[in-house]
Amino acid sequence: MRERISNVCAPPARPRGKTVTKVNFERVLPFEATKLFEMVGDVEKYPDYIPWITSMRVFNRTTVSEGVTRFDAEAGVGFKFLSERFSTRVTRNEAARTIDIHLLKGPFKTLICQWKFEDADWLGKPGGCCASLVMDFEFKNPFLTGFLKANFDKAVAKLMACFEGRAETLYPKAV
């Protein structure tokens, strides 16, 4: 699913490759940008609300500078026909409200993601958020890359629905 709801936030430009799948998703939501940044940045909770993430381990947590933290995360992912683990380096920048994710190891050849949360109006009222996700990925196994490309819209829609559902649970009286 490639949505462009608002031009309030513009994702960073990414290099174009022939086999790398690109995700560029943004949506204006009725939640405070800071709250969404904190929720998405709390990766240890992902197994609680993203059904295909079966485990999550965070390690090597460090403070890079004021408001910037970095840690490594190992995720277990399970589907009916597939079970994998992969590790990423996550950098959370509180002032910029960005979360950058880079592959350390796993079934991907490439995995680069950036979440960005900016203040935006929701139905003409302040207090909403433009949430954007930019992701470049490619599996080492061409079958998996092809499978995900064929189910691309459905996979991104499900992932975003998980995050939106979690926000609705945590912040029911949003804007």
Helices and strands as residue ranges (DSSP letters): E 21-29, H 33-41, G 43-45, H 46-49, E 53-65, E 68-79, E 82-93, E 98-105, E 108-122, E 125-139, H 142-150, H 152-170
